[in-house]
Amino acid sequence: MTRMIALLDATLACPVGGVSRGGVLIADDVIAATGLIDVPAGAEALDCKGLVLAPAIIDLGVFAIDVPAFHAGGIVRVGLMPDQSPVLDDPGVVQRAALIGRPNLWIHPIAAATRALAGKDLAEMAINRDAGARAVGTGAHWIADSGVMRKVLAYANDLGLTVIAHAEDAGITAGAVATAGETATRMGLSAAPAVAEALAIARDLMLAEETGAALHLRTVTTAAGFDLVRAAKRRGVRVTCGITPAHLLLSDIAMSDFRTFAHISPPLRHEDDRRAALLALADGTIDVLCSAHDPHGPEEKRLPFGDSAAGMAGAETLLALGLGLVRDEHIPLDQLFALLAANPARILGVDAGTLRVGAPADLLLCDLHAPWQVNGDRMHAKAGNTPFDGLPVEGKVRRLFKGGTAVPLPA
């Protein structure tokens, strides 16, 4: 017998259908109807009271599996970076990674493009794809050998996989923990010029154009980088790019008190680059808003800035910070969920991320105006190393569904 749930009187935010008032009918694990719906006899009805009903978030490029943090942030699918222990370069490891979160969290592994992420020998992409990999990636590193990167792109293109690349020339950034400039100089930090990003992007775009491969630049953060991506898109290169809320909302000034929660990768940039990122978000150059979730405890963060681990806990704040971008009129609500759900799904080749009839019933119900304060000590993540610690925000997930089944939210 078909199990039906009718979610009624909601503000629907669909990346492909815009914002409207109505409801969603769930039949077993898929969306059966949207808009003005008739409630079938025997269906369970839930009054949404005007709250926003949208596709649940697909977080592309997380470094750790952190189920309570994901669910608190409205995330039910993640693209898992290959930088794991062991590295996701073996079909057995890839297969295990794909299965461990179900049924309440679906993990889409991003397999290593090269063995052990060493940037030398190609990994077994075809076997890893068959084991469940949804993309291949360079991890948190850049492949310095252009010949190897060209082979990665060509082989991935033959297999129908997107290459997810880190965009910083390692020959320039080796040993650096900050972006070169006044802040890094004043703090006495090892720093690299921001041009390291543009150099890496330029090469990878040229190789992607030559091979015809799909390239996703996981995090682009500089004005020069956005200009390169924008121009490549106009030429028809199959390129997409992402960014984190930290790079949209914070500049390198946030590091001034040596607070290691602001030590992230790529490092925070100059204010001019941050403003360029907001423009790239508004004009559609940026395709994905991601958390880069990478929790680190005191043993890795309570150290001198240069010795601390790079990374931030971003899953729980991703939605609220994204809603702040909507309130500040940088993007409309439906575009936010394109950045959070529809576009990541397309890059991973997953049929999800919209309110389309027949799509998986992965949904979140959100109160846009629920106020709360980011508190690293009270986060559900394995560690609370967020650069937004103490920031007042608005927007909380009230209900979450994975495949039509309600997911319990952490208390």
Order of alpha helices (4+ residues) and beta strands (2+ residues): beta-beta-beta-beta-beta-beta-alpha-beta-alpha-beta-alpha-beta-alpha-beta-alpha-beta-alpha-beta-alpha-beta-alpha-beta-alpha-alpha-beta-alpha-alpha-alpha-alpha-beta-beta-beta
